[in-house]
Amino acid sequence: MSTKRKPPTLQQKKEDVNRKAILWVGVSLSLLVLLIIVLLIVAGN
């Protein structure tokens, strides 16, 4: 029975890791876009 209970917890952990990865990718992309916009504004001036 314990072997049957372990896979769902592993799947839940993988889902949590995937959500964290998606969140990190989104945050990093948004920061990259903001950085590019700031650089363009500074270069324009």
Secondary structure, 3 states (H helix, E strand, C coil): CHHHHHHHHHHHHHHHHHHHHHHHHHHHHHHHHHHHHHHHHHHHC
